[in-house]
Amino acid sequence: MGPTHHALLDASWSGITLLAVWAHPDDEAYLGAGLMNAVSSGGGRCRWLAVRQAAT
């Protein structure tokens, strides 16, 4: 069985900006990559911010 096609892939994201905030610098790679790809492929913009606490 192949991957499931989702309606998000066909949506028009033109004029939409997605801001994704992640707790670790690599979280976007496996947690939100599909959504960010759908938004950018559909004409929207993606911005992401990784926030971490520096060691003291």
JOVEN-V344654 format. One line per field, one symbol per residue. phi: phi as a letter, one per 30 degrees, with the letter a starting at -180 (. if undefined). psi: psi as a letter, one per 40 degrees, with the letter a starting at -180 (. if undefined). burial: I if it has 16 or more other C-alpha atoms within 10 Angstrom, else O. A space follows every 10 residues. Layout:
phi=???
psi=???
burial=???
This chain:
phi=.ddddcdedc dcceiccccc ccdbdcdddc cbdddddddd ddjccbbbbc cbcddc
psi=hiihhiddde ihehehhhhh hidideddde dedddddddd deeiihiihh hihii.
burial=OOOOOOOOOO OOIOOOOOOO OIOOOOOIOO OOOOIIOIII IIOIIIOOOO OOOOOO
